[in-house]
Amino acid sequence: MNTHKYRRRLDREDLGRVLTESGVDCGGVREWSELTEASYNTAYRIKLTDGTGLVLKVAPDPEAPALTYEHGLMRTEAEFYRAALGKAPVPEVVHISGNEFLLMTELPGANWFGQRSAITEPAGLRTELGRHVAALHEITGPGFGYPQNRLLPGWRAAFTAMMADILADAERYEAPLPIAEIRGLVHANEHLLDAVRTPVLVHFDLWDGNILVHDGRISGLVDGERAMWADPVAEFVSLALFGDIEQDQAFFDGYGPFEFTGDIRRRLAMYRCYLFLIMIVEGMPRGYQGARHEQVMAHTRQLLDRQLDRLR
């Protein structure tokens, strides 16, 4: 089963209805095109005759197979942008329609990953990124967890529920993983989560593909659909997805001093396990396949095993 067949594409009439609902003059569209970078939602770049640029994200068919947490993601992304607006470079929400579509302003630039060979001073960008992430982590929320779910008063309860969901998904899709052992290791370490008292805004997917760069500066933090109110340490996972955030001095030059104690490293290991589980399991209902996918999955499984070792 491949999620691509569940992706919803718009024709010109569909686009007009969406723009009208959003309060945008559909007669003012100069051009529009699909953004090929999107892999789960469908995304369009829209140019209006007055020069305004917009981006429209359309959710997959509701019948598409998905992980438990992958409901209401449009609402989560909109909440992330609204919470971060004015504090970090994010799009402005123009209109959201339930979990159907999200219309936002277009930001200048292209994603860092696609420009990586042309970026001559990555350390400076990492420092700038650190400042933006620090600003996100000054934004506090009303409880812990995913915005699309019922927020909980404690981080331990929220995170263990999130982990329970992804492990249930792993069982449902028969992922070849040591599920019982993972449950046991999380349970043995979950008391460390009680040290987290304040829910802050965490993007949780800040790899280079979700960071826009324009004229040598960071111009946008996008694709906030995995955002949560959480432990700020959870942010460090995607910021160094296949690397070691502790060695990223340029980032901490912007973020500010941070001490990695033994307990914090174990919390970080739990968050890494969670994201690696998502990466491994999500490809099953979406029907991902091919040599490249298998290679990435093998590497991700090695990284997961390494984090499990740190929790033993």
Legacy VTK file of the C-alpha trace (Angstrom):
# vtk DataFile Version 3.0
C-alpha trace
ASCII
DATASET POLYDATA
POINTS 312 float
0.000 0.000 0.000
1.441 3.363 -0.967
0.309 6.660 0.527
0.837 8.400 -2.822
-2.496 7.002 -4.060
-4.162 8.635 -1.045
-2.744 12.078 -1.776
-5.398 14.557 -2.867
-4.634 16.823 -5.799
-6.575 19.918 -6.736
-7.713 21.164 -10.102
-8.321 24.845 -10.835
-11.933 24.656 -9.684
-10.918 23.006 -6.390
-8.292 25.671 -5.840
-10.849 28.399 -6.397
-13.163 26.921 -3.748
-10.311 26.702 -1.226
-9.223 30.287 -1.838
-12.781 31.601 -1.651
-13.279 29.828 1.690
-10.015 31.406 2.843
-11.128 34.909 1.898
-8.701 35.162 -1.016
-9.838 36.420 -4.430
-9.480 33.344 -6.611
-9.526 35.604 -9.668
-6.249 37.079 -8.526
-4.224 33.903 -9.038
-1.388 34.485 -11.499
0.097 30.982 -11.320
0.190 27.889 -9.121
2.231 24.714 -9.049
2.655 21.601 -6.945
5.671 21.444 -4.649
7.395 18.136 -5.294
9.183 18.052 -1.921
5.982 17.044 -0.100
5.766 13.312 0.600
2.672 12.919 2.818
0.473 15.957 2.276
0.083 17.636 -1.104
1.474 21.174 -1.252
1.037 23.991 -3.769
2.812 27.308 -4.305
0.381 30.050 -5.338
1.329 33.428 -6.783
-1.266 36.204 -6.792
-1.346 39.052 -9.273
-0.424 41.549 -6.533
2.840 39.655 -5.946
1.697 37.837 -2.800
3.002 34.290 -2.419
1.021 31.606 -0.609
1.538 27.937 0.193
-1.390 25.536 0.439
-1.112 22.148 2.147
-3.828 19.574 1.517
-4.188 16.581 3.836
-4.317 13.047 2.425
-7.570 11.196 2.009
-8.987 10.443 5.490
-8.965 6.762 4.521
-5.184 6.770 4.125
-3.412 4.390 6.519
-1.576 6.349 9.189
0.133 6.197 12.544
-1.901 6.967 15.649
-0.371 10.405 16.160
-0.951 11.357 12.504
-4.426 12.779 13.037
-5.152 16.467 13.195
-1.676 17.350 11.955
-2.920 20.418 10.093
-4.229 21.854 13.366
-0.905 21.160 15.063
1.053 22.857 12.282
-1.227 25.897 12.409
-0.854 26.107 16.198
2.926 25.929 15.892
3.006 28.837 13.427
0.603 30.937 15.455
2.544 30.367 18.668
5.919 31.099 17.060
4.889 34.053 14.870
6.915 37.135 15.721
9.441 35.109 17.709
10.922 32.895 14.996
10.766 32.969 11.176
7.585 31.029 10.429
4.755 31.460 7.911
1.613 33.338 8.873
-1.554 31.252 8.850
-4.084 32.672 6.373
-6.770 30.038 6.886
-7.179 26.495 8.161
-10.155 24.279 7.407
-10.334 21.511 10.031
-7.830 18.897 9.002
-8.520 19.401 5.309
-6.137 22.157 4.261
-3.849 24.858 5.592
-3.183 28.084 3.687
-0.189 30.157 4.767
2.102 32.882 3.523
5.110 31.862 1.471
8.547 32.562 2.923
11.565 33.370 0.746
14.334 30.879 0.167
14.723 27.154 -0.356
15.412 24.353 2.069
18.912 24.094 3.520
19.288 20.428 2.526
18.805 21.197 -1.152
21.320 24.062 -0.980
23.914 22.333 1.198
26.620 22.179 -1.466
26.349 25.939 -2.093
26.380 27.064 1.557
29.878 28.258 2.375
29.427 29.203 6.046
27.259 26.523 7.691
28.618 27.319 11.169
27.111 30.808 11.009
23.747 29.351 10.031
23.931 26.850 12.894
24.507 29.706 15.327
21.573 31.614 13.871
19.474 28.444 14.106
20.446 28.135 17.764
19.069 31.612 18.446
15.776 30.767 16.724
15.405 27.511 18.647
16.125 29.296 21.918
13.308 31.715 21.055
10.930 28.795 20.433
11.814 27.330 23.809
10.810 30.540 25.547
7.219 29.946 24.378
5.289 27.970 26.970
2.047 26.067 26.647
-0.941 25.043 28.771
0.083 21.390 29.111
2.259 18.622 27.679
1.817 16.620 24.488
0.636 17.020 20.905
-1.681 20.014 20.390
-4.157 17.843 18.446
-4.597 15.626 21.522
-5.748 16.294 25.057
-2.832 17.976 26.807
-1.659 16.472 30.094
-0.307 18.232 33.195
2.861 16.115 33.376
5.521 15.331 30.787
5.987 11.750 32.005
2.329 10.926 31.324
2.364 12.693 27.944
5.555 11.112 26.643
4.786 7.597 27.829
1.390 7.855 26.109
3.109 8.957 22.893
5.550 6.060 23.159
2.703 3.624 23.851
0.965 4.807 20.665
3.982 4.303 18.410
4.700 0.881 19.913
1.061 -0.095 19.363
1.469 1.038 15.749
4.613 -1.093 15.478
2.621 -4.117 16.657
-0.296 -3.312 14.347
1.951 -3.127 11.298
4.106 -6.056 12.465
7.343 -4.087 12.489
10.371 -6.315 13.182
11.316 -4.587 16.441
11.965 -5.689 20.062
8.746 -4.037 21.217
8.521 -5.634 24.669
12.119 -4.734 25.443
11.605 -1.126 24.345
8.542 -0.857 26.584
10.564 -2.165 29.500
13.474 0.217 28.953
11.181 3.244 28.678
9.398 2.203 31.868
12.719 1.794 33.683
13.774 5.336 32.743
10.498 7.250 32.705
11.022 8.635 36.231
13.657 10.937 34.694
10.880 12.760 32.844
9.501 14.126 36.112
12.325 16.696 36.120
10.592 18.477 33.213
8.151 20.974 34.731
7.490 23.518 31.966
5.994 22.641 28.554
7.784 24.596 25.816
7.208 24.766 22.072
9.217 22.035 20.349
9.218 21.674 16.555
10.653 18.118 16.702
11.456 17.931 12.982
14.159 20.556 12.502
16.381 18.715 10.078
17.868 20.724 7.204
14.962 19.921 4.883
12.590 21.937 7.077
14.832 24.993 7.406
14.671 27.630 4.663
17.733 29.686 3.745
17.705 32.912 1.720
20.639 35.232 0.997
22.830 33.433 3.514
20.318 33.732 6.383
17.680 31.436 7.822
14.361 32.625 6.426
11.961 29.999 7.716
11.234 27.081 10.020
8.509 25.088 8.274
6.574 21.795 8.377
5.687 22.101 12.044
3.158 19.243 11.989
5.128 17.164 14.520
5.287 20.048 16.986
4.497 19.454 20.643
4.527 21.080 24.048
7.415 19.217 25.573
10.841 18.980 27.133
13.195 21.301 25.193
15.769 18.479 25.167
13.494 16.636 22.701
14.349 19.287 20.095
17.967 18.152 19.985
17.012 14.878 18.266
16.146 16.217 14.811
18.707 19.032 15.064
21.383 16.329 14.846
19.376 13.463 13.407
22.296 11.208 12.496
24.948 13.046 14.510
25.871 14.232 17.998
24.306 17.526 19.078
26.810 17.794 21.939
29.569 18.383 19.399
27.691 21.191 17.640
29.372 24.166 19.305
28.169 26.538 16.593
24.556 25.721 17.458
25.091 26.261 21.194
26.881 29.546 20.494
23.430 30.742 19.441
21.246 28.648 21.730
23.205 29.415 24.864
25.163 27.303 27.348
23.710 23.863 27.995
24.999 21.143 30.318
24.460 17.537 29.280
24.200 15.607 32.528
23.797 11.842 32.691
20.060 12.134 33.283
19.614 14.523 30.367
21.510 12.152 28.078
19.156 9.341 29.068
16.125 11.543 28.405
17.614 12.421 25.024
18.099 8.708 24.304
14.381 8.108 24.965
13.414 10.914 22.581
15.768 9.570 19.936
14.194 6.148 20.288
10.768 7.695 19.807
11.689 9.512 16.595
13.599 6.540 15.187
10.551 4.357 15.861
8.371 6.797 13.921
10.847 6.748 11.028
10.902 2.944 10.951
7.182 2.284 11.395
5.695 5.054 9.213
7.071 3.509 6.020
5.001 0.374 6.502
1.480 1.808 6.093
2.795 4.212 3.457
4.275 1.377 1.412
7.798 2.767 1.170
10.150 0.395 -0.598
13.273 0.225 -2.705
17.003 -0.059 -2.092
17.427 3.491 -0.811
14.608 3.086 1.692
16.020 -0.222 2.916
19.430 1.371 3.359
18.007 4.244 5.422
15.943 1.834 7.520
18.954 -0.358 8.263
20.914 2.680 9.396
17.993 3.964 11.490
17.645 0.562 13.162
21.352 0.691 14.083
20.825 4.137 15.600
17.789 2.884 17.518
19.780 -0.047 18.914
22.523 2.346 20.030
20.004 4.464 21.958
18.460 1.375 23.553
21.929 0.422 24.761
22.147 3.819 26.500
18.914 3.099 28.356
20.014 -0.309 29.649
LINES 1 313
312 0 1 2 3 4 5 6 7 8 9 10 11 12 13 14 15 16 17 18 19 20 21 22 23 24 25 26 27 28 29 30 31 32 33 34 35 36 37 38 39 40 41 42 43 44 45 46 47 48 49 50 51 52 53 54 55 56 57 58 59 60 61 62 63 64 65 66 67 68 69 70 71 72 73 74 75 76 77 78 79 80 81 82 83 84 85 86 87 88 89 90 91 92 93 94 95 96 97 98 99 100 101 102 103 104 105 106 107 108 109 110 111 112 113 114 115 116 117 118 119 120 121 122 123 124 125 126 127 128 129 130 131 132 133 134 135 136 137 138 139 140 141 142 143 144 145 146 147 148 149 150 151 152 153 154 155 156 157 158 159 160 161 162 163 164 165 166 167 168 169 170 171 172 173 174 175 176 177 178 179 180 181 182 183 184 185 186 187 188 189 190 191 192 193 194 195 196 197 198 199 200 201 202 203 204 205 206 207 208 209 210 211 212 213 214 215 216 217 218 219 220 221 222 223 224 225 226 227 228 229 230 231 232 233 234 235 236 237 238 239 240 241 242 243 244 245 246 247 248 249 250 251 252 253 254 255 256 257 258 259 260 261 262 263 264 265 266 267 268 269 270 271 272 273 274 275 276 277 278 279 280 281 282 283 284 285 286 287 288 289 290 291 292 293 294 295 296 297 298 299 300 301 302 303 304 305 306 307 308 309 310 311
